[in-house]
Amino acid sequence: MSDGEPDDRTEGGTRVGVVGAGVTGLALTHYLREQGADPVTFEATDRPGGVVQSKVVDGHVLEQGPQRVRLSGPLADLVADLGLVDAAVAADADLPLYVYADGRLRQVPLSLQTFLTTDLLSWRGKLRLLKEPLTDAGDPRETAAELFTRKFGREAYENVIGPLFGGIFGSDPARMPAAYALENLIRLESREGSLLKPAVQRLLGGESSPTVAFEDGNERLAEALYEANSERIRLERPVETVRDAGEGFELQADGESVAVDEVVVTAPADAAADVLERIEPDAARLRELTYNPLAMVYLRATHGREGLGYRVRYGEPLRTLGVSWNGPAFGHGERPGADGTRTGVHTCFLGGMPDREVLEQSDDDLARIAREEFEAVMGTSAAVIHVARPEWGFPAYDESWTALDGLSTPGGVHLATNYTARMGVPARVREAKRLADRLADGE
Ligand SMILES: Cc1cc2nc3c(=O)[nH]c(=O)nc-3n(C[C@H](O)[C@H](O)[C@H](O)COP(=O)(O)OP(=O)(O)OC[C@H]3O[C@@H](n4cnc5c(N)ncnc54)[C@H](O)[C@@H]3O)c2cc1C
């Protein structure tokens, strides 16, 4: 067997070359094998997981990528198949989420009861939000900020939707064209006739998927996928280019050439451009996509508040974008104190589109800014555990996404990425499953 051959080839199955072993590439490899296809997966670095990366510092689990995932759709089944159900720690249902606005934390209305009681919105703001079904449909030519403001009112946008939606991408919704950032939402609205109606129906339906974090870190999910499929995954094998080979393609990876029937690229935009440029010169445009760089400061603190964390409203005199209360929400082995307080790790996010400049500060300064602001917001002292500057940021979904207009890949070459489709881990796994089903069927 040559070095280019995986050691358990599936006879007769579609041979799929997968570029990248982040969660998308790992899940795709898993589903392709389940479907009887014949994947071979190349990862540039020496570890699987990509953005999903956990680190243990002084006994604390620190997440450098996803802080928590919603166990929904195919991801829930995948976690069960991998035997990880017991390792998935669920946050209590209906834990609150907060927005820091006008000097204090205010509860995000995620239930009908909190909609009535929250002081994040005035009564006038709440009534305006309820008028959403009477507004004109979302227009892809608007920005996300314009669309949300027009449909839900300025107060709901500035106090709730802007901080939550912008926070997902570390972006400013005023810079995010709806055509790219809200494509799914616009589709949902045209199906349902409203955005509020399906949200309320979901709230009234009661049952929602649990939000989980994995014991020992979310990287556990990537490790389990890798362990289950390791004979098909080659670490430290960056793919350099894809060539048309007449019947199928050739992947050039670290001096080796591998023949495949189909190619799926899951790598970040600039790496995907490098890999695809030879077979599709237009792919060079992927390099134009902007990512929002981040720093994370991990703090250990004790407090009596329950919740998942908070986002900071734009315009507040803080440089922190938001804080995930991972320790208190998921325990990670720490028991509540006798007085009900919880101690644990809090991840503070800094930077993103609103404040790239803060990343020019030293680690000591970032740590000081995050700690002082956290202490002021929470009214409790905090100790700095670690400062991380991950090499990846959030895909910005800003005006640079026009670079994707009219971009297509040759037949048999596919992009399955968090910048051409949705970003969350459940959505990455769902896309991997759909694509595996199609490829295994020879579509
Ligand atoms: C800071 C942060 C926080 C997040 N928080 C959450 C959250 O709380 N919940 C949630 O659901 N989602 C969250 N997300 C989103 C989610 O984690 C990511 O969208 C998802 O993990 C991306 O996975 P991926 O496999 O598509 O891409 P990646 O993780 O980027 O994987 C791509 C892989 O391709 C490899 N590669 C690159 N070039 C090559 C090459 N030439 N050859 C071979 N391999 C190559 C890379 O090394 C990498 O391993 C977060 C994202 C970020 C950045």
The ligand as a Gaussian input file, in Angstrom:
#p B3LYP/6-31G(d) Opt

LIG

0 1
 C      -13.871000      32.076000      18.989000
 C      -15.024000      31.273000      18.480000
 C      -16.067000      30.934000      19.340000
 C      -17.131000      30.175000      18.879000
 N      -18.132000      29.839000      19.752000
 C      -19.089000      28.993000      19.357000
 C      -20.039000      28.513000      20.300000
 O      -20.000000      28.889000      21.489000
 N      -20.964000      27.603000      19.864000
 C      -20.998000      27.170000      18.572000
 O      -21.851000      26.324000      18.235000
 N      -20.116000      27.614000      17.651000
 C      -19.160000      28.498000      18.018000
 N      -18.241000      28.941000      17.117000
 C      -18.316000      28.485000      15.725000
 C      -17.719000      27.105000      15.490000
 O      -16.845000      26.752000      16.529000
 C      -16.932000      27.077000      14.172000
 O      -17.697000      27.637000      13.121000
 C      -16.564000      25.646000      13.784000
 O      -15.858000      24.998000      14.833000
 C      -15.720000      25.680000      12.508000
 O      -15.375000      24.354000      12.159000
 P      -14.874000      24.012000      10.691000
 O      -14.436000      22.607000      10.699000
 O      -15.904000      24.406000       9.704000
 O      -13.621000      24.978000      10.431000
 P      -12.213000      25.017000      11.178000
 O      -12.380000      24.714000      12.609000
 O      -11.606000      26.323000      10.783000
 O      -11.396000      23.812000      10.542000
 C      -10.717000      23.904000       9.321000
 C       -9.494000      23.006000       9.389000
 O       -8.819000      23.064000       8.125000
 C       -7.429000      22.962000       8.381000
 N       -6.681000      23.436000       7.195000
 C       -6.426000      24.698000       6.803000
 N       -5.728000      24.685000       5.647000
 C       -5.563000      23.400000       5.286000
 C       -4.936000      22.747000       4.189000
 N       -4.347000      23.429000       3.201000
 N       -4.932000      21.379000       4.159000
 C       -5.515000      20.655000       5.145000
 N       -6.126000      21.235000       6.218000
 C       -6.166000      22.586000       6.270000
 C       -7.245000      23.826000       9.615000
 O       -6.006000      23.545000      10.260000
 C       -8.467000      23.423000      10.434000
 O       -8.181000      22.341000      11.287000
 C      -17.165000      29.731000      17.535000
 C      -16.142000      30.096000      16.655000
 C      -15.083000      30.866000      17.118000
 C      -13.985000      31.254000      16.172000

